[in-house]
Amino acid sequence: MSYVVEVKQSARKANGAVGRLVNREGSRRTFPDRRAAEAWADGLSEGSRPVWIRAAHPTDRSDVDGYLVSRRRQALALDGAYDKRRRRLRDTTPPSDTLGQYR
């Protein structure tokens, strides 16, 4: 029995290695089982944005068993934050006595 994986656009956009692989070999890969597909996804994630295997929904009419997917943005990426709340979350120093300066 084989396990067929289709690479979704989210994985191609988020992970450069996945995009290059799709250009060279196409958007579908066949593995002996899901465990082998997950090991392949783990290898693609090293040093880059993570990708993983998501099983196809039972009512999915395509001929694939799973999809290689990713998120475009990582949860709570604070590096490029501009709003005050996120800057406060990033700052680890305790707040000084700001009201005391107006006495």
N, C-alpha and C positions, 0 to 999 in steps of 0.2 A: 504494500500500500504506500502511496506517495502523498506528500503534503505540498500543495501548490500555494505559493504566496505571490500576491500582486503588490507592487510598490505603489503607494498612494502619493499624491502630489505633496502632501504635507511633509512626508519624509524626504522627498527630493529637494524641497525648498530649504528645509532646516539643516540638512546634513550634506555637505559637499561630496563626500565619498559615495553616498547613495546616488546623487545626481550623475556623477561620472560613471558609476556602474550601470545605471539605466541607459546612458548614452552608448555604452559599449556592448551591453548584453541584453537589453530589453527590460521591460517592466515586470516580467514574471520569472519566478525561479521555482524549481521543483526540488524537494528534499525528501529523504527517506521517512522522516516523521517530524512532528512539531518541535521536538527537542533540538533537532539539528537546525531547524529554522531559527529558533531562539538563540542558539549559539552563534549563528551567522549574524543576527541582529546585534548581539552583544559585541561582536568583533567590529562591526561598523560604527558602534557608538564610542569606541575608545578614542579619547582625545577630541571628541566632537559632540555636537548635540545628540542626545540619546534618541534612539529609535527602538521600537519594539514590535512584536507580533501581536496582532489583535485577531481573534477568531472571527470568521465571517458569521453573520447572524444566521440562525437556522432557516429563515425565510428568504435569505439572499439567493437569487436565482443564478448568480454567476457560477462558473465552474472552478472557483478558487476556494481553498479551505481557510485562508487567513490573509491578512493585509499587513504590510510593513507601514507603520504610521509614526508620527511625531507631533509634537506641539511646535507651533511657530515661535511662541514666547514661553520662556520659563516662568514659573509662578514667582511672583514678588521679586522681580529683577529691579533692584533699587538703584543701580548705577546711573541711569539716565533720568532719575526722578527729578521733577521740578517743583512739585507741590510741597507745602510746608509739612504736612503730615508724614510723608515719606522721608523727608530730611530728618525729622525728629526720630523716626524709627531707625534710621541709619546711624544717628549720633549715639554713641555709647557712654558719653560723659554725663554725669548727673547735672540737672539744671541748677544754675546758680540762683542766689536770692535776687531775682530780678525786681521784685517790688521794693526791696530794701534800698535800692539806689535812688528812689524818689522821695525818701524821707528827709 
